[in-house]
Amino acid sequence: MQKQKVSRKGRLFVRRCLRNLLLLLLVAQCISIVCMLAYGTFLIPSAWANNWLKQYECSGLYLQSDAVGLRVNGDLELHRATVSWADHPNALLSADTIVIHPQLFSNFKLQPSLKSLSLSNGTLFMPSIYSPSGRREPIVKDLSFSVSKLEKSYRVSNFAAVRKTMRLNGEMHLEFDNLRRIKELRPIPIRNFYETIADLLKVDFYTAIFDSPSVYFDLRKSLTDGLLIGTQLYSPKVQYNGITGKNFQFSTSLKLQESQIVNAEPLHFSIQHFKSEQSKIQIESVAGEIQECNLEE
């Protein structure tokens, strides 16, 4: 009889544990449903999500986030996200929000891959070891763009950024023979990239010439035509060496040909209220074009 009483108590204890566990799971599911209905996202533990994101490290670059949410449509929403490099303690890129749209299946098999990505309110930094000033400083601020993976190309749209007083806007379309998976990509020349940016920062000549300029670019890389860059520049005021003007506009199309950048179209320019103090010249408006221009790489 004593053994039977103990057995009953054991069964009651197990039932209560199972009941409480099911109740906790029900509460967790209710919280998840409330989050999905209220915010449209389900919060994922950041530690687990960051470990998963680190699997897709490329050339030492990895993505991390303070808060990760899963949208109803399957998109991942990363808040206060950073892109870091294994050799540097500070982040190379920070963003308020990064939204990743994954493609989970390919040929009826579970093969997660990137379908599109969008970034908003980001800042790209220059590491101190490459910076001309010796300090970590932003290269561009207010960075935003969207990346879409097509069949044999990547498309970057709605690109926008600010460099000091210059506003950058543009699009990119990059075509490749074969789009490889992230783990199969060649190492990214990160050092070369920052060394080139550092050289450009040493000659920030436009800050002394243009007043709040805006630049639009359209960069295309195709297998047949190679690299093509269409660009337009507008500045409400210009001044250089005693020369002033207003509403300066410049546009051209460049291409890479035999290791040289040459213009594929004439360089068009125009300026209004042109004035030279040294020559005592004043012209209401000037417009013209340059047929050929070669720029060494």
C-alpha positions as a LaTeX table, in Angstrom:
\begin{tabular}{lrrr}
\hline
Residue & $x$ (\AA) & $y$ (\AA) & $z$ (\AA) \\
\hline
Met1 & 0.00 & 0.00 & 0.00 \\
Gln2 & 2.84 & 2.37 & 0.83 \\
Lys3 & 4.42 & 1.84 & $-2.59$ \\
Gln4 & 1.11 & 2.64 & $-4.27$ \\
Lys5 & 0.82 & 5.97 & $-2.40$ \\
Val6 & 4.31 & 7.00 & $-3.48$ \\
Ser7 & 3.50 & 6.08 & $-7.08$ \\
Arg8 & 0.39 & 8.27 & $-7.00$ \\
Lys9 & 2.32 & 11.22 & $-5.60$ \\
Gly10 & 4.94 & 10.77 & $-8.33$ \\
Arg11 & 2.29 & 10.79 & $-11.04$ \\
Leu12 & 0.67 & 13.89 & $-9.57$ \\
Phe13 & 4.05 & 15.65 & $-9.45$ \\
Val14 & 4.79 & 14.78 & $-13.08$ \\
Arg15 & 1.35 & 15.98 & $-14.15$ \\
Arg16 & 1.81 & 19.30 & $-12.36$ \\
Cys17 & 5.25 & 19.79 & $-13.96$ \\
Leu18 & 3.86 & 19.05 & $-17.42$ \\
Arg19 & 0.88 & 21.32 & $-16.80$ \\
Asn20 & 3.12 & 24.20 & $-15.69$ \\
Leu21 & 5.46 & 23.64 & $-18.64$ \\
Leu22 & 2.54 & 23.71 & $-21.10$ \\
Leu23 & 1.24 & 26.85 & $-19.38$ \\
Leu24 & 4.63 & 28.55 & $-19.79$ \\
Leu25 & 4.74 & 27.56 & $-23.47$ \\
Leu26 & 1.22 & 28.93 & $-23.92$ \\
Val27 & 2.21 & 32.23 & $-22.29$ \\
Ala28 & 5.33 & 32.44 & $-24.51$ \\
Gln29 & 3.21 & 31.81 & $-27.60$ \\
Cys30 & 0.71 & 34.49 & $-26.52$ \\
Ile31 & 3.54 & 37.00 & $-26.02$ \\
Ser32 & 4.91 & 36.12 & $-29.47$ \\
Ile33 & 1.48 & 36.57 & $-31.05$ \\
Val34 & 1.00 & 39.94 & $-29.29$ \\
Cys35 & 4.44 & 41.10 & $-30.55$ \\
Met36 & 3.63 & 39.99 & $-34.08$ \\
Leu37 & 0.26 & 41.76 & $-34.03$ \\
Ala38 & 1.52 & 44.95 & $-32.34$ \\
Tyr39 & 4.90 & 45.40 & $-34.04$ \\
Gly40 & 4.77 & 43.03 & $-36.99$ \\
Thr41 & 7.96 & 41.31 & $-35.75$ \\
Phe42 & 8.93 & 38.52 & $-33.40$ \\
Leu43 & 12.00 & 39.28 & $-31.29$ \\
Ile44 & 14.86 & 36.76 & $-31.55$ \\
Pro45 & 17.55 & 36.46 & $-28.85$ \\
Ser46 & 20.43 & 38.62 & $-30.11$ \\
Ala47 & 23.13 & 36.20 & $-28.87$ \\
Trp48 & 21.68 & 33.34 & $-30.94$ \\
Ala49 & 21.13 & 35.58 & $-33.98$ \\
Asn50 & 24.68 & 37.00 & $-33.83$ \\
Asn51 & 26.18 & 33.50 & $-33.67$ \\
Trp52 & 24.14 & 32.57 & $-36.74$ \\
Leu53 & 25.18 & 35.75 & $-38.58$ \\
Lys54 & 28.86 & 35.09 & $-37.86$ \\
Gln55 & 28.65 & 31.91 & $-39.96$ \\
Tyr56 & 28.48 & 34.18 & $-43.02$ \\
Glu57 & 31.77 & 35.93 & $-42.29$ \\
Cys58 & 33.55 & 37.01 & $-45.48$ \\
Ser59 & 37.22 & 38.06 & $-45.57$ \\
Gly60 & 37.10 & 38.74 & $-41.85$ \\
Leu61 & 33.97 & 40.94 & $-42.15$ \\
Tyr62 & 31.02 & 39.96 & $-39.98$ \\
Leu63 & 27.62 & 41.44 & $-39.14$ \\
Gln64 & 26.27 & 41.88 & $-35.61$ \\
Ser65 & 23.19 & 43.50 & $-34.09$ \\
Asp66 & 21.87 & 44.63 & $-30.69$ \\
Ala67 & 18.30 & 43.55 & $-31.46$ \\
Val68 & 16.94 & 41.15 & $-34.09$ \\
Gly69 & 13.33 & 40.76 & $-35.17$ \\
Leu70 & 11.62 & 38.28 & $-37.50$ \\
Arg71 & 8.89 & 39.81 & $-39.65$ \\
Val72 & 5.69 & 38.06 & $-40.65$ \\
Asn73 & 6.96 & 37.74 & $-44.25$ \\
Gly74 & 10.21 & 36.07 & $-43.11$ \\
Asp75 & 12.48 & 39.14 & $-43.28$ \\
Leu76 & 15.15 & 39.66 & $-40.61$ \\
Glu77 & 15.23 & 43.14 & $-39.09$ \\
Leu78 & 18.52 & 44.12 & $-37.44$ \\
His79 & 18.57 & 47.18 & $-35.16$ \\
Arg80 & 21.74 & 49.07 & $-34.20$ \\
Ala81 & 23.70 & 46.82 & $-36.54$ \\
Thr82 & 27.45 & 46.93 & $-37.12$ \\
Val83 & 29.87 & 45.48 & $-39.65$ \\
Ser84 & 33.26 & 44.75 & $-38.10$ \\
Trp85 & 36.60 & 43.44 & $-39.28$ \\
Ala86 & 38.45 & 40.78 & $-37.34$ \\
Asp87 & 41.68 & 42.84 & $-37.30$ \\
His88 & 40.04 & 45.98 & $-35.85$ \\
Pro89 & 38.15 & 46.43 & $-32.56$ \\
Asn90 & 35.89 & 49.24 & $-33.81$ \\
Ala91 & 33.10 & 48.83 & $-36.34$ \\
Leu92 & 33.74 & 49.78 & $-39.96$ \\
Leu93 & 30.04 & 50.39 & $-40.60$ \\
Ser94 & 27.12 & 51.11 & $-38.30$ \\
Ala95 & 23.44 & 51.43 & $-39.18$ \\
Asp96 & 20.20 & 52.08 & $-37.34$ \\
Thr97 & 18.42 & 49.36 & $-39.30$ \\
Ile98 & 19.37 & 46.58 & $-41.74$ \\
Val99 & 16.60 & 44.45 & $-43.24$ \\
Ile100 & 17.59 & 41.09 & $-44.78$ \\
His101 & 15.21 & 39.27 & $-47.09$ \\
Pro102 & 16.46 & 35.66 & $-47.31$ \\
Gln103 & 15.61 & 33.01 & $-49.85$ \\
Leu104 & 15.23 & 29.78 & $-47.91$ \\
Phe105 & 14.69 & 27.23 & $-50.69$ \\
Ser106 & 16.43 & 26.59 & $-54.02$ \\
Asn107 & 15.49 & 23.72 & $-56.35$ \\
Phe108 & 13.12 & 22.40 & $-53.67$ \\
Lys109 & 16.01 & 22.16 & $-51.19$ \\
Leu110 & 16.63 & 24.12 & $-47.99$ \\
Gln111 & 19.50 & 26.39 & $-49.06$ \\
Pro112 & 19.32 & 29.76 & $-47.26$ \\
Ser113 & 20.75 & 32.61 & $-49.35$ \\
Leu114 & 20.51 & 36.40 & $-49.59$ \\
Lys115 & 17.76 & 37.69 & $-51.87$ \\
Ser116 & 17.85 & 41.37 & $-50.95$ \\
Leu117 & 19.13 & 43.72 & $-48.26$ \\
Ser118 & 18.37 & 47.30 & $-47.29$ \\
Leu119 & 20.28 & 49.62 & $-44.97$ \\
Ser120 & 19.15 & 52.93 & $-43.48$ \\
Asn121 & 20.85 & 55.74 & $-41.58$ \\
Gly122 & 24.33 & 54.24 & $-41.68$ \\
Thr123 & 27.85 & 55.60 & $-41.19$ \\
Leu124 & 30.95 & 54.27 & $-42.93$ \\
Phe125 & 34.11 & 54.79 & $-40.88$ \\
Met126 & 37.78 & 55.13 & $-41.76$ \\
Pro127 & 39.99 & 53.07 & $-39.37$ \\
Ser128 & 42.60 & 55.13 & $-37.55$ \\
Ile129 & 45.54 & 53.22 & $-39.07$ \\
Tyr130 & 44.48 & 54.32 & $-42.58$ \\
Ser131 & 43.14 & 57.77 & $-41.73$ \\
Pro132 & 45.29 & 60.76 & $-42.84$ \\
Ser133 & 44.57 & 62.39 & $-39.46$ \\
Gly134 & 45.48 & 59.25 & $-37.52$ \\
Arg135 & 41.99 & 59.16 & $-35.97$ \\
Arg136 & 38.94 & 57.03 & $-36.65$ \\
Glu137 & 36.56 & 59.28 & $-38.56$ \\
Pro138 & 33.44 & 58.92 & $-40.71$ \\
Ile139 & 33.84 & 58.73 & $-44.48$ \\
Val140 & 30.13 & 59.19 & $-45.23$ \\
Lys141 & 27.07 & 59.66 & $-43.03$ \\
Asp142 & 23.30 & 59.24 & $-43.52$ \\
Leu143 & 24.07 & 56.21 & $-45.68$ \\
Ser144 & 21.18 & 54.23 & $-47.12$ \\
Phe145 & 20.78 & 51.78 & $-49.99$ \\
Ser146 & 19.07 & 48.59 & $-51.13$ \\
Val147 & 20.82 & 45.55 & $-52.66$ \\
Ser148 & 18.94 & 42.99 & $-54.76$ \\
Lys149 & 20.35 & 39.73 & $-56.06$ \\
Leu150 & 19.25 & 38.95 & $-59.61$ \\
Glu151 & 19.99 & 35.92 & $-61.77$ \\
Lys152 & 23.52 & 36.94 & $-62.77$ \\
Ser153 & 23.94 & 40.36 & $-61.20$ \\
Tyr154 & 23.55 & 42.54 & $-58.15$ \\
Arg155 & 21.58 & 45.77 & $-58.22$ \\
Val156 & 22.16 & 48.60 & $-55.74$ \\
Ser157 & 19.33 & 51.13 & $-55.77$ \\
Asn158 & 18.36 & 54.22 & $-53.77$ \\
Phe159 & 21.96 & 54.85 & $-52.73$ \\
Ala160 & 22.28 & 58.04 & $-50.69$ \\
Ala161 & 25.04 & 59.41 & $-48.47$ \\
Val162 & 26.57 & 62.65 & $-47.23$ \\
Arg163 & 30.30 & 63.48 & $-47.27$ \\
Lys164 & 30.84 & 66.75 & $-45.37$ \\
Thr165 & 28.83 & 69.20 & $-47.54$ \\
Met166 & 28.49 & 66.86 & $-50.55$ \\
Arg167 & 25.39 & 64.76 & $-51.16$ \\
Leu168 & 25.75 & 61.52 & $-53.07$ \\
Asn169 & 22.93 & 59.67 & $-54.84$ \\
Gly170 & 23.08 & 56.88 & $-57.34$ \\
Glu171 & 22.54 & 53.34 & $-58.53$ \\
Met172 & 24.76 & 50.39 & $-59.40$ \\
His173 & 24.22 & 47.32 & $-61.54$ \\
Leu174 & 27.01 & 44.74 & $-61.40$ \\
Glu175 & 26.92 & 41.73 & $-63.73$ \\
Phe176 & 29.01 & 38.59 & $-63.17$ \\
Asp177 & 29.64 & 35.32 & $-64.99$ \\
Asn178 & 28.70 & 33.28 & $-61.95$ \\
Leu179 & 27.23 & 34.47 & $-58.66$ \\
Arg180 & 29.02 & 32.53 & $-55.95$ \\
Arg181 & 27.95 & 31.85 & $-52.41$ \\
Ile182 & 29.45 & 34.07 & $-49.72$ \\
Lys183 & 31.84 & 31.37 & $-48.51$ \\
Glu184 & 33.12 & 30.86 & $-52.06$ \\
Leu185 & 33.91 & 34.53 & $-52.76$ \\
Arg186 & 37.48 & 35.68 & $-53.23$ \\
Pro187 & 39.03 & 37.69 & $-50.37$ \\
Ile188 & 37.90 & 41.32 & $-50.40$ \\
Pro189 & 40.87 & 43.73 & $-50.72$ \\
Ile190 & 39.86 & 45.74 & $-47.65$ \\
Arg191 & 43.29 & 47.28 & $-47.11$ \\
Asn192 & 43.48 & 48.44 & $-50.75$ \\
Phe193 & 40.01 & 49.97 & $-50.44$ \\
Tyr194 & 40.89 & 52.06 & $-47.39$ \\
Glu195 & 44.29 & 53.04 & $-48.75$ \\
Thr196 & 42.57 & 54.36 & $-51.90$ \\
Ile197 & 39.97 & 56.23 & $-49.82$ \\
Ala198 & 42.76 & 57.70 & $-47.68$ \\
Asp199 & 44.50 & 59.05 & $-50.81$ \\
Leu200 & 41.24 & 60.65 & $-51.96$ \\
Leu201 & 40.62 & 62.25 & $-48.57$ \\
Lys202 & 44.00 & 63.97 & $-48.75$ \\
Val203 & 42.79 & 65.95 & $-51.77$ \\
Asp204 & 39.32 & 67.06 & $-50.65$ \\
Phe205 & 39.65 & 69.93 & $-53.12$ \\
Tyr206 & 35.93 & 70.18 & $-53.78$ \\
Thr207 & 35.28 & 71.64 & $-50.31$ \\
Ala208 & 37.13 & 74.82 & $-51.38$ \\
Ile209 & 35.53 & 75.00 & $-54.84$ \\
Phe210 & 31.92 & 73.81 & $-54.60$ \\
Asp211 & 29.26 & 74.98 & $-52.17$ \\
Ser212 & 26.98 & 72.15 & $-51.01$ \\
Pro213 & 27.39 & 70.09 & $-54.22$ \\
Ser214 & 25.15 & 67.19 & $-55.22$ \\
Val215 & 26.50 & 64.23 & $-57.18$ \\
Tyr216 & 24.46 & 61.57 & $-58.97$ \\
Phe217 & 26.11 & 58.47 & $-60.43$ \\
Asp218 & 24.99 & 55.42 & $-62.37$ \\
Leu219 & 27.61 & 52.66 & $-62.26$ \\
Arg220 & 27.20 & 49.60 & $-64.48$ \\
Lys221 & 29.45 & 46.59 & $-64.96$ \\
Ser222 & 28.50 & 44.31 & $-67.85$ \\
Leu223 & 30.28 & 41.35 & $-69.40$ \\
Thr224 & 30.17 & 42.93 & $-72.86$ \\
Asp225 & 30.79 & 46.66 & $-72.22$ \\
Gly226 & 32.89 & 46.44 & $-69.04$ \\
Leu227 & 32.68 & 49.22 & $-66.47$ \\
Leu228 & 30.54 & 52.28 & $-67.30$ \\
Ile229 & 30.00 & 55.27 & $-65.00$ \\
Gly230 & 27.50 & 58.02 & $-65.72$ \\
Thr231 & 27.80 & 61.02 & $-63.41$ \\
Gln232 & 26.19 & 64.41 & $-62.89$ \\
Leu233 & 27.34 & 67.18 & $-60.54$ \\
Tyr234 & 25.46 & 70.30 & $-59.48$ \\
Ser235 & 26.64 & 73.10 & $-57.20$ \\
Pro236 & 24.64 & 76.28 & $-56.50$ \\
Lys237 & 27.90 & 78.25 & $-56.08$ \\
Val238 & 31.54 & 77.78 & $-57.14$ \\
Gln239 & 34.65 & 79.74 & $-56.29$ \\
Tyr240 & 38.29 & 79.13 & $-57.15$ \\
Asn241 & 41.28 & 81.47 & $-57.36$ \\
Gly242 & 39.24 & 84.64 & $-57.79$ \\
Ile243 & 36.69 & 82.98 & $-60.10$ \\
Thr244 & 33.07 & 82.71 & $-58.95$ \\
Gly245 & 29.86 & 81.44 & $-60.48$ \\
Lys246 & 26.42 & 80.05 & $-59.78$ \\
Asn247 & 24.39 & 77.00 & $-60.80$ \\
Phe248 & 27.37 & 74.98 & $-62.02$ \\
Gln249 & 26.41 & 71.74 & $-63.78$ \\
Phe250 & 28.62 & 68.97 & $-65.10$ \\
Ser251 & 27.75 & 65.61 & $-66.67$ \\
Thr252 & 29.58 & 62.87 & $-68.50$ \\
Ser253 & 29.79 & 59.13 & $-69.03$ \\
Leu254 & 33.07 & 57.31 & $-68.34$ \\
Lys255 & 34.28 & 53.81 & $-69.11$ \\
Leu256 & 37.28 & 51.66 & $-68.29$ \\
Gln257 & 39.32 & 50.95 & $-71.41$ \\
Glu258 & 42.76 & 49.28 & $-71.38$ \\
Ser259 & 43.44 & 50.26 & $-67.76$ \\
Gln260 & 42.43 & 53.86 & $-68.44$ \\
Ile261 & 39.27 & 55.79 & $-67.63$ \\
Val262 & 38.06 & 57.56 & $-70.76$ \\
Asn263 & 34.85 & 59.44 & $-71.49$ \\
Ala264 & 32.27 & 57.47 & $-73.44$ \\
Glu265 & 30.32 & 60.68 & $-74.09$ \\
Pro266 & 31.38 & 64.35 & $-74.29$ \\
Leu267 & 31.77 & 66.21 & $-70.99$ \\
His268 & 28.98 & 68.79 & $-70.75$ \\
Phe269 & 29.20 & 71.75 & $-68.41$ \\
Ser270 & 27.38 & 75.01 & $-67.78$ \\
Ile271 & 27.67 & 77.90 & $-65.32$ \\
Gln272 & 25.78 & 81.14 & $-64.72$ \\
His273 & 26.96 & 84.54 & $-63.47$ \\
Phe274 & 30.57 & 83.70 & $-64.24$ \\
Lys275 & 32.96 & 86.31 & $-62.83$ \\
Ser276 & 36.76 & 86.63 & $-62.74$ \\
Glu277 & 38.20 & 89.32 & $-60.48$ \\
Gln278 & 41.70 & 89.11 & $-61.95$ \\
Ser279 & 40.61 & 89.36 & $-65.58$ \\
Lys280 & 37.65 & 91.65 & $-64.84$ \\
Ile281 & 35.39 & 89.37 & $-66.86$ \\
Gln282 & 31.68 & 88.92 & $-66.23$ \\
Ile283 & 29.51 & 86.54 & $-68.26$ \\
Glu284 & 25.83 & 85.89 & $-67.68$ \\
Ser285 & 26.03 & 82.20 & $-68.66$ \\
Val286 & 28.52 & 79.78 & $-70.23$ \\
Ala287 & 27.97 & 76.27 & $-71.59$ \\
Gly288 & 30.20 & 73.90 & $-73.47$ \\
Glu289 & 31.48 & 70.38 & $-73.95$ \\
Ile290 & 34.80 & 68.52 & $-74.05$ \\
Gln291 & 34.95 & 65.76 & $-76.63$ \\
Glu292 & 37.81 & 63.62 & $-75.32$ \\
Cys293 & 39.42 & 63.21 & $-71.92$ \\
Asn294 & 41.75 & 60.45 & $-70.68$ \\
Leu295 & 42.32 & 59.87 & $-66.98$ \\
Glu296 & 44.97 & 57.43 & $-65.87$ \\
Glu297 & 43.87 & 54.96 & $-63.23$ \\
\hline
\end{tabular}
